[in-house]
Amino acid sequence: MKTKLPMLRRTAKRERGVVLLFCLIVLVILLAGGVAVVRSMHTSLTSAGNLAFRRDLVNQGERAVSAVLAKFATGGTLATATADMPAENFKASRLDTNAQGMPTVLFDDTAFATVGKVANDIVDSTAQVSIRYVIDRLCAASGTATSTGCVQSSAAPSGGTAGPVPPPPPPTATVYRLSMRVSGPRDTQVFLQSTFTKPD
């Protein structure tokens, strides 16, 4: 019996070494998995943050829409405009655009100076948001809008006819394009565009 004890001790020592090796391998695998999960969470949070910035900038762009529509209201500075007005960021003819349909003057400050004024930018320093906009009339040239030289829409006549007399033709309305570059924190930028009409 005395000879069996040393053999048991040697076997126990070998088992402890094998268990330690397996534990180290499992710990390395768990560490790699933990790092992968942390990196995945970081990427997801960054993506969610970028989407939130984008949504906020789209909402901020509504400020320019309200300001421009007020200029086209009765008595506004652009209510009867038929010529270029750089002081109001207004071009009476169609602006050159890139492949996405955005006016190229929004990408170049030097070119923008020929169409509008930087002083017209809507700036909110608290939200770190700056909105630059330009309005162009979708016409081939400045001057009075014509059906052949301008993009125009017409409203369908309402109601029926009261006899053999045909209804009068619907009024036409020239189409205007409002294009915006909204810049926000972390060098984020969103480009927005909207069209509206004004009866001739």
C-alpha positions in Angstrom: 0.0 0.0 0.0 2.8 2.3 0.6 3.9 2.0 -3.0 0.5 3.1 -4.4 0.4 6.6 -2.8 3.3 8.2 -4.8 1.5 7.1 -8.0 -1.7 8.7 -7.0 0.1 12.0 -6.2 1.8 12.0 -9.6 -1.6 11.4 -11.4 -3.2 14.3 -9.5 -0.4 16.7 -10.5 -0.8 15.8 -14.2 -4.6 16.4 -14.1 -4.2 19.8 -12.5 -1.9 20.8 -15.4 -4.3 19.6 -18.1 -7.2 21.4 -16.5 -5.2 24.6 -16.3 -4.4 24.4 -20.0 -8.1 23.9 -20.9 -9.1 26.8 -18.7 -6.6 29.1 -20.4 -7.9 28.1 -23.8 -11.5 28.8 -22.7 -10.5 32.1 -21.3 -8.8 33.1 -24.6 -11.9 32.2 -26.5 -14.1 34.1 -24.1 -11.8 37.2 -24.4 -12.0 37.1 -28.2 -15.8 36.8 -28.1 -16.0 39.7 -25.6 -13.8 42.0 -27.8 -16.0 41.1 -30.8 -19.2 41.9 -29.0 -17.8 45.3 -27.7 -16.7 46.2 -31.2 -20.1 45.3 -32.6 -21.9 47.4 -30.0 -19.6 50.3 -30.7 -20.3 50.1 -34.5 -24.1 49.9 -33.8 -24.0 52.9 -31.5 -22.1 54.9 -34.0 -24.6 54.0 -36.8 -27.5 54.9 -34.5 -25.9 58.2 -33.6 -25.3 59.0 -37.3 -29.0 58.3 -38.1 -30.1 60.5 -35.3 -27.9 63.4 -36.6 -29.3 62.9 -40.1 -32.9 62.9 -38.9 -32.2 66.1 -36.8 -30.7 67.8 -39.8 -33.6 67.0 -42.0 -35.9 68.4 -39.4 -33.7 71.6 -39.1 -34.1 72.0 -42.9 -37.8 72.9 -42.4 -36.6 76.3 -41.1 -35.5 77.3 -44.6 -38.7 76.1 -46.1 -40.7 78.3 -43.8 -38.5 81.3 -44.5 -38.6 80.9 -48.3 -42.4 80.4 -48.4 -42.8 83.7 -46.4 -40.7 85.5 -49.1 -43.1 84.3 -51.8 -46.3 85.2 -49.9 -48.2 88.3 -50.9 -46.1 91.3 -50.0 -42.9 89.2 -49.6 -39.6 90.1 -51.2 -39.9 87.5 -53.9 -43.7 87.7 -54.5 -43.3 89.2 -58.0 -39.6 88.4 -58.8 -38.8 87.7 -62.4 -35.1 88.6 -62.4 -32.1 87.3 -60.4 -32.0 88.5 -56.8 -28.7 87.4 -55.2 -29.6 89.3 -52.0 -32.4 86.8 -51.6 -30.6 83.7 -52.8 -32.9 83.7 -55.9 -32.1 82.7 -59.4 -34.8 83.4 -62.0 -33.5 80.6 -64.3 -32.6 77.0 -63.7 -29.3 76.4 -62.0 -26.8 73.8 -63.2 -27.0 70.5 -61.2 -24.9 67.5 -60.5 -25.9 63.9 -61.2 -28.1 63.8 -58.1 -30.0 66.9 -59.2 -28.5 69.3 -56.6 -27.4 72.7 -57.8 -23.6 72.8 -58.0 -23.4 76.2 -56.3 -24.2 74.5 -53.0 -20.9 72.7 -53.2 -18.6 75.7 -54.0 -18.6 78.8 -51.8 -17.1 80.9 -54.7 -19.8 79.9 -57.1 -22.4 80.4 -54.4 -21.4 84.1 -54.1 -22.7 84.7 -57.6 -26.2 83.5 -56.7 -26.7 84.3 -53.1 -25.2 85.7 -49.9 -23.6 83.8 -47.0 -25.3 86.3 -44.7 -28.6 84.6 -45.6 -27.5 81.3 -44.1 -29.7 80.2 -41.2 -27.3 79.6 -38.3 -28.2 78.0 -34.9 -25.0 78.1 -32.8 -26.6 76.3 -29.9 -27.5 73.3 -32.1 -24.4 73.8 -34.2 -26.5 73.8 -37.4 -26.0 75.9 -40.5 -28.5 76.0 -43.4 -27.5 77.3 -46.8 -30.2 77.5 -49.4 -30.8 78.6 -52.9 -34.0 79.1 -54.9 -34.2 78.7 -58.6 -37.2 79.1 -60.9 -37.4 76.2 -63.3 -37.3 78.4 -66.4 -34.8 78.6 -69.3 -34.3 82.4 -68.8 -35.3 85.2 -66.5 -38.2 87.4 -67.3 -41.9 86.7 -67.5 -42.7 83.0 -67.1 -44.0 81.4 -70.3 -45.5 77.9 -70.9 -42.8 77.1 -73.4 -39.8 78.2 -71.4 -40.8 77.2 -67.9 -41.8 74.1 -66.1 -45.4 74.8 -65.1 -48.2 72.8 -63.4 -51.9 73.3 -63.8 -54.7 72.5 -61.5 -57.5 70.3 -62.8 -60.8 72.2 -63.1 -63.2 71.5 -60.3 -66.9 71.0 -60.7 -69.0 70.1 -63.7 -70.1 72.1 -66.7 -73.3 74.1 -66.6 -74.4 73.7 -70.2 -72.7 73.8 -73.5 -70.1 76.4 -72.5 -66.7 74.7 -71.7 -65.1 75.6 -68.4 -62.2 78.1 -68.4 -58.7 76.7 -68.7 -57.1 76.1 -65.3 -54.6 78.6 -64.1 -50.9 77.8 -64.6 -48.3 77.9 -61.9 -44.5 78.2 -62.3 -42.5 75.6 -60.4 -39.7 76.8 -58.1 -37.0 74.6 -56.6 -35.6 75.1 -53.1 -32.3 73.3 -52.5 -30.6 73.2 -49.1 -27.3 72.1 -47.6 -27.7 71.5 -43.9 -24.4 71.2 -41.9 -24.4 69.9 -38.4 -22.0 68.7 -35.6 -19.3 66.1 -36.4 -19.0 67.4 -39.9 -22.4 65.9 -40.9 -24.1 67.3 -44.0 -27.5 66.6 -45.5 -28.8 67.9 -48.8 -32.5 68.5 -49.2 -34.7 69.6 -52.0 -38.3 70.7 -52.3 -40.4 72.1 -55.1 -43.4 74.5 -54.9 -45.5 76.5 -57.2 -46.7 80.1 -57.4 -49.6 81.0 -59.7 -48.6 83.2 -62.6 
